[in-house]
Amino acid sequence: MKFAASFSGGKDSTLAIKRMLDEGKEVVALIVSTKKGQDQSWTHNLDKKYFQEVARILGAEVFFTESGVEDYEALFEEALRESKVIGAEACIFGDIDIEGHLDWNRKRCAGAGLACLHPLEYEDRRAILEEFLDTGLEARIVKVNTDYLDESFIGRLLDRSLLEELSSYKGLDLCGENGEYHTRVDQESIEKNI
């Protein structure tokens, strides 16, 4: 099966891609939500060059949405349709269990005529992070919500000691599913481990 991936550059979306590739599936496109008039992705604030390099490593196309709030959904669906044209049968997402996110993904895929897959759906947070760490992939925190974590976490490598530290914060989702923190997976580690 050929698939597109909604890709943020973070650990969860990268792990979702790795799982699919390990099953023998082929990624044909990365869909990256970028801000209209800017060279940055929506949630992680990563520049386009990062995504172009990851797409090169994976042998995939990259589609940037270049959207504002008002046309975010429509342009995401357009990128899904572009992925379908080059052979994608499904789009995968790294979302875990926030129902609003899962439903949004399903609606966008339905609108584009693609299957919607969530490889990490409803899984245990610690198990997801342990699996990520076991892959050899490397991620660093690039953004934090200061309601949960202070800015001293920015730049820190996601490793087992950081996992234990994050576990001590009450009310914090270990995977940052509520936007507590965002990561960027190192391109070299993607090249070596995917």
The 8 nearest C-alpha neighbors of each residue, nearest first, counted from 0:
[[1, 24, 25, 2, 88, 87, 23, 89],
 [2, 0, 25, 87, 26, 88, 24, 86],
 [1, 3, 87, 89, 26, 90, 88, 27],
 [2, 4, 28, 90, 27, 29, 87, 26],
 [5, 3, 91, 29, 90, 6, 30, 92],
 [4, 6, 30, 92, 29, 91, 31, 7],
 [7, 5, 31, 4, 12, 8, 30, 29],
 [6, 8, 9, 31, 12, 43, 5, 40],
 [7, 9, 183, 6, 184, 13, 12, 10],
 [10, 8, 183, 182, 7, 184, 11, 12],
 [9, 11, 13, 12, 14, 184, 182, 138],
 [12, 10, 93, 14, 13, 9, 15, 94],
 [11, 13, 93, 15, 14, 6, 10, 9],
 [14, 12, 16, 10, 11, 15, 9, 17],
 [13, 15, 17, 11, 16, 12, 10, 18],
 [14, 16, 12, 18, 13, 17, 118, 93],
 [17, 15, 13, 19, 14, 18, 20, 12],
 [18, 16, 14, 20, 19, 15, 21, 193],
 [17, 19, 21, 15, 16, 20, 14, 22],
 [18, 20, 22, 16, 21, 17, 24, 15],
 [19, 21, 24, 17, 23, 22, 18, 25],
 [20, 22, 18, 23, 19, 17, 24, 193],
 [23, 21, 19, 20, 24, 18, 17, 25],
 [22, 24, 20, 21, 25, 19, 0, 18],
 [23, 25, 20, 0, 19, 22, 1, 26],
 [26, 24, 1, 20, 2, 0, 27, 23],
 [25, 27, 2, 1, 3, 28, 59, 24],
 [26, 28, 59, 3, 2, 60, 25, 1],
 [29, 27, 60, 3, 59, 61, 26, 82],
 [28, 30, 61, 4, 3, 6, 5, 62],
 [31, 29, 5, 62, 6, 4, 61, 63],
 [30, 32, 63, 6, 33, 62, 5, 29],
 [33, 31, 64, 40, 41, 63, 30, 65],
 [32, 34, 40, 65, 41, 64, 39, 63],
 [33, 35, 65, 66, 37, 41, 40, 67],
 [34, 36, 65, 66, 67, 37, 33, 64],
 [35, 37, 34, 38, 65, 66, 33, 67],
 [38, 36, 34, 39, 35, 33, 65, 40],
 [37, 39, 46, 47, 36, 40, 34, 33],
 [40, 38, 46, 44, 45, 37, 33, 34],
 [39, 41, 33, 44, 45, 32, 43, 34],
 [40, 42, 33, 32, 34, 44, 43, 39],
 [43, 41, 44, 40, 7, 181, 32, 45],
 [42, 44, 45, 40, 181, 41, 142, 7],
 [45, 43, 40, 39, 42, 41, 46, 142],
 [46, 44, 39, 40, 43, 47, 49, 8],
 [45, 47, 39, 38, 48, 49, 40, 44],
 [46, 48, 50, 49, 38, 51, 39, 45],
 [49, 47, 51, 50, 46, 52, 45, 53],
 [48, 50, 52, 47, 51, 46, 53, 45],
 [51, 49, 53, 47, 52, 48, 54, 46],
 [50, 52, 48, 54, 49, 53, 55, 47],
 [51, 53, 55, 49, 50, 54, 48, 56],
 [54, 52, 56, 50, 55, 51, 186, 57],
 [55, 53, 59, 51, 57, 52, 56, 58],
 [54, 56, 52, 58, 53, 57, 51, 59],
 [57, 55, 53, 54, 58, 190, 52, 189],
 [56, 58, 54, 59, 55, 53, 26, 190],
 [59, 57, 55, 56, 54, 60, 27, 26],
 [60, 58, 27, 28, 54, 57, 26, 55],
 [59, 61, 28, 54, 27, 29, 62, 58],
 [60, 62, 29, 28, 30, 54, 59, 63],
 [61, 63, 30, 78, 31, 29, 64, 60],
 [64, 62, 31, 65, 33, 32, 30, 61],
 [63, 65, 32, 66, 33, 74, 75, 31],
 [66, 64, 35, 33, 34, 63, 32, 36],
 [67, 65, 35, 71, 34, 64, 70, 33],
 [66, 68, 35, 69, 70, 71, 34, 65],
 [67, 69, 71, 70, 66, 72, 34, 35],
 [68, 70, 67, 71, 66, 72, 73, 74],
 [71, 69, 73, 67, 72, 68, 66, 74],
 [70, 72, 66, 68, 74, 73, 67, 69],
 [73, 71, 75, 74, 70, 76, 107, 69],
 [74, 72, 76, 70, 75, 71, 77, 107],
 [73, 75, 77, 76, 71, 64, 72, 70],
 [74, 76, 78, 72, 77, 73, 64, 71],
 [77, 75, 79, 73, 74, 78, 107, 111],
 [76, 78, 74, 80, 75, 79, 73, 81],
 [79, 77, 81, 75, 76, 80, 62, 82],
 [80, 78, 76, 82, 77, 81, 111, 83],
 [79, 81, 83, 77, 82, 111, 78, 76],
 [82, 80, 78, 84, 83, 79, 77, 85],
 [83, 81, 79, 80, 85, 84, 87, 28],
 [82, 84, 87, 80, 86, 81, 85, 79],
 [83, 85, 81, 82, 86, 80, 87, 79],
 [86, 84, 82, 83, 87, 81, 27, 28],
 [85, 87, 83, 84, 1, 88, 82, 27],
 [88, 86, 2, 83, 1, 82, 89, 3],
 [87, 89, 113, 2, 1, 83, 86, 114],
 [90, 88, 114, 113, 2, 87, 115, 3],
 [89, 91, 3, 4, 115, 2, 116, 114],
 [92, 90, 116, 4, 117, 115, 5, 3],
 [91, 93, 117, 5, 94, 12, 4, 116],
 [94, 92, 12, 11, 15, 117, 119, 95],
 [93, 95, 92, 96, 117, 120, 119, 101],
 [96, 94, 120, 119, 121, 93, 97, 122],
 [97, 95, 121, 98, 120, 94, 101, 100],
 [96, 98, 100, 99, 101, 95, 94, 176],
 [99, 97, 101, 100, 96, 102, 103, 95],
 [98, 100, 102, 101, 97, 103, 96, 104],
 [101, 99, 103, 98, 102, 97, 104, 94],
 [100, 102, 98, 104, 103, 99, 105, 97],
 [101, 103, 105, 99, 104, 100, 98, 106],
 [104, 102, 100, 106, 105, 101, 99, 107],
 [105, 103, 101, 107, 102, 106, 100, 108],
 [104, 106, 102, 108, 103, 107, 115, 109],
 [107, 105, 109, 103, 108, 104, 110, 102],
 [106, 108, 110, 104, 109, 105, 76, 103],
 [109, 107, 113, 111, 105, 110, 106, 115],
 [110, 108, 112, 106, 111, 107, 113, 105],
 [111, 109, 107, 108, 112, 106, 76, 113],
 [110, 112, 108, 80, 109, 113, 76, 79],
 [113, 111, 109, 110, 108, 114, 80, 83],
 [114, 112, 89, 108, 88, 111, 109, 115],
 [113, 115, 89, 108, 90, 88, 116, 112],
 [116, 114, 90, 105, 89, 108, 91, 113],
 [117, 115, 91, 118, 90, 92, 114, 89],
 [116, 118, 92, 120, 119, 91, 93, 94],
 [117, 119, 15, 120, 116, 93, 91, 92],
 [120, 118, 95, 117, 122, 93, 121, 15],
 [119, 121, 95, 117, 122, 118, 96, 94],
 [122, 120, 96, 95, 119, 123, 124, 94],
 [123, 121, 120, 119, 124, 95, 127, 126],
 [122, 124, 126, 125, 127, 121, 119, 128],
 [125, 123, 127, 126, 174, 173, 122, 128],
 [124, 126, 128, 127, 123, 129, 173, 174],
 [125, 127, 129, 123, 124, 128, 130, 122],
 [128, 126, 124, 130, 125, 129, 131, 123],
 [127, 129, 131, 125, 130, 126, 132, 124],
 [128, 130, 126, 132, 131, 127, 125, 133],
 [131, 129, 133, 127, 128, 132, 126, 134],
 [130, 132, 128, 134, 129, 133, 127, 14],
 [133, 131, 129, 130, 134, 135, 128, 136],
 [132, 134, 130, 131, 135, 129, 136, 128],
 [135, 133, 131, 136, 132, 130, 192, 193],
 [136, 134, 133, 132, 192, 137, 188, 131],
 [135, 137, 188, 134, 189, 192, 132, 131],
 [138, 136, 184, 185, 188, 135, 139, 157],
 [139, 137, 184, 183, 157, 182, 185, 156],
 [138, 140, 156, 182, 155, 183, 154, 157],
 [139, 141, 182, 153, 154, 155, 181, 142],
 [142, 140, 153, 182, 181, 154, 139, 183],
 [141, 143, 181, 180, 140, 153, 43, 182],
 [144, 142, 180, 179, 145, 148, 181, 150],
 [143, 145, 179, 146, 147, 180, 148, 178],
 [144, 146, 148, 147, 149, 143, 150, 179],
 [145, 147, 144, 148, 179, 149, 143, 178],
 [146, 148, 145, 144, 179, 171, 149, 143],
 [149, 147, 145, 144, 143, 146, 150, 152],
 [148, 150, 145, 151, 152, 147, 143, 144],
 [149, 151, 152, 153, 143, 148, 145, 142],
 [150, 152, 153, 149, 154, 148, 155, 143],
 [153, 151, 150, 155, 154, 149, 140, 148],
 [154, 152, 140, 141, 151, 150, 155, 142],
 [155, 153, 140, 139, 141, 152, 156, 151],
 [156, 154, 139, 140, 152, 153, 157, 161],
 [157, 155, 139, 158, 138, 154, 140, 137],
 [156, 158, 138, 139, 161, 155, 162, 137],
 [159, 157, 161, 160, 156, 162, 132, 137],
 [158, 160, 162, 161, 163, 157, 132, 129],
 [159, 161, 163, 162, 158, 164, 157, 165],
 [162, 160, 164, 158, 163, 159, 157, 165],
 [163, 161, 159, 165, 160, 164, 166, 158],
 [164, 162, 166, 160, 161, 165, 159, 167],
 [163, 165, 161, 166, 162, 167, 160, 168],
 [164, 166, 162, 167, 163, 168, 161, 173],
 [167, 165, 163, 164, 168, 162, 173, 169],
 [166, 168, 165, 164, 169, 163, 171, 162],
 [169, 167, 166, 165, 171, 170, 164, 147],
 [170, 168, 171, 167, 166, 172, 165, 147],
 [169, 171, 168, 172, 147, 173, 167, 166],
 [172, 170, 169, 168, 173, 147, 179, 175],
 [171, 173, 175, 174, 176, 170, 177, 179],
 [174, 172, 175, 171, 124, 165, 166, 125],
 [175, 173, 176, 172, 124, 128, 11, 125],
 [176, 174, 179, 172, 180, 178, 177, 173],
 [175, 177, 174, 178, 172, 179, 95, 94],
 [178, 176, 175, 179, 172, 180, 97, 174],
 [179, 177, 175, 180, 176, 144, 181, 143],
 [180, 178, 175, 144, 177, 143, 147, 171],
 [181, 179, 143, 175, 178, 142, 144, 140],
 [180, 182, 142, 140, 141, 43, 143, 9],
 [183, 181, 140, 9, 139, 141, 138, 10],
 [182, 184, 9, 8, 138, 139, 141, 185],
 [183, 185, 138, 9, 137, 8, 10, 186],
 [184, 186, 188, 187, 137, 138, 183, 189],
 [187, 185, 189, 188, 53, 190, 184, 52],
 [188, 186, 190, 189, 185, 191, 192, 136],
 [187, 189, 136, 191, 185, 190, 186, 192],
 [190, 188, 186, 192, 187, 193, 191, 136],
 [189, 191, 187, 188, 192, 56, 193, 186],
 [192, 190, 188, 189, 193, 187, 136, 135],
 [193, 191, 189, 190, 188, 135, 136, 134],
 [192, 189, 17, 190, 191, 20, 188, 57]]
